[in-house]
Amino acid sequence: MRRVKRTRLATLLGSATAFGLLTIPMAAQTSHFSQLGWNWNPLILASLALAGLAYVRGLFHLNTAVRARLFGRLRYAAFAAGIVTLFIALISPFDILDDQLFSAHMVQHLVLLMIAPLLLIFGRPALACLWAFPLPARRAIGRVWIRSGLKHAVHVLMSPILVWLLCSAILWFWHLPGPYGWALRSESVHALEHVCFFVTSLMFWSLVLEPLGRRRMDYGSTLLFVATFGVQTGLLGALLTFAGRPLYAAHLSTTASWGLTPLEDQQLAGLIMWIPASLIHLSTLGVLFVVWMHTAERGAITAAATRLNAILRNPALP
């Protein structure tokens, strides 16, 4: 059963990574791409490096048996892949390309919304990073977590309905032509856009995957949670694909050098948000359904064994 679960999760994580790399617009496969620079933003680089170092340090502080039981190679690989996809999306020349092509920008959004958060959350970073601190520091963090009200605040913020509404609002707001244009004209607004996508998506995938094993939603509710959000990303992709005219003025004069008209670039962006995103959501729904069935079967077997044991121990029986 565990092998089946690991195989299904590996399939989901693999498809998420593959779609992030394979949906790069074909227009970017030209000599122009090599002329683009790298975005050596020190804050992004420091954040990625710090996250990776804290994760590795925390793993080394755990004994071998606990590390193998709570993590394992698949979770290590998922976390590493999450860091790599963020590096590609935010540091590589691809980050410069998204200012010129809406389709490239959409790939970046796909990474921040669905690929990197999913991979990182599956790697259980919170648990690993907590163990990066010595025992006195962990105890102090625990006291602050409880006494300061942070635990209650996070519990409220992680309400499934609130998370769903936040993710939905962020998705649609930043894809409106006005806010999208603001983000392209201002580096600070662009950074805010990325933070909004990434933080709300971490919240979303935390509820879906529940990396510490304590589910806040049953599997049926989680399926509905994922499916209804997936409908929205599909609808957004379809609207962009079938729009009869370019909607984003910022790219009216930036796509020609890549061999695309503004409308073709927008249609490609719509397909990226529509098809790869839908496949990620469908893969997630499939994994959740299989795990749900296995969990229900295991619960039924346990309940039957408990009833049988109670019957056999009944002194009234001959």
Secondary structure as GFF3:
##gff-version 3
##sequence-region A 1 318
A	DSSP	alpha_helix	2	22	.	.	.	ID=ss1
A	DSSP	three_ten_helix	26	28	.	.	.	ID=ss2
A	DSSP	alpha_helix	31	34	.	.	.	ID=ss3
A	DSSP	alpha_helix	42	61	.	.	.	ID=ss4
A	DSSP	alpha_helix	64	70	.	.	.	ID=ss5
A	DSSP	alpha_helix	73	90	.	.	.	ID=ss6
A	DSSP	alpha_helix	94	97	.	.	.	ID=ss7
A	DSSP	alpha_helix	102	110	.	.	.	ID=ss8
A	DSSP	pi_helix	111	115	.	.	.	ID=ss9
A	DSSP	alpha_helix	116	122	.	.	.	ID=ss10
A	DSSP	alpha_helix	125	130	.	.	.	ID=ss11
A	DSSP	alpha_helix	135	147	.	.	.	ID=ss12
A	DSSP	alpha_helix	150	157	.	.	.	ID=ss13
A	DSSP	alpha_helix	160	173	.	.	.	ID=ss14
A	DSSP	alpha_helix	177	185	.	.	.	ID=ss15
A	DSSP	alpha_helix	187	209	.	.	.	ID=ss16
A	DSSP	alpha_helix	219	242	.	.	.	ID=ss17
A	DSSP	three_ten_helix	249	251	.	.	.	ID=ss18
A	DSSP	three_ten_helix	256	258	.	.	.	ID=ss19
A	DSSP	alpha_helix	262	312	.	.	.	ID=ss20
###
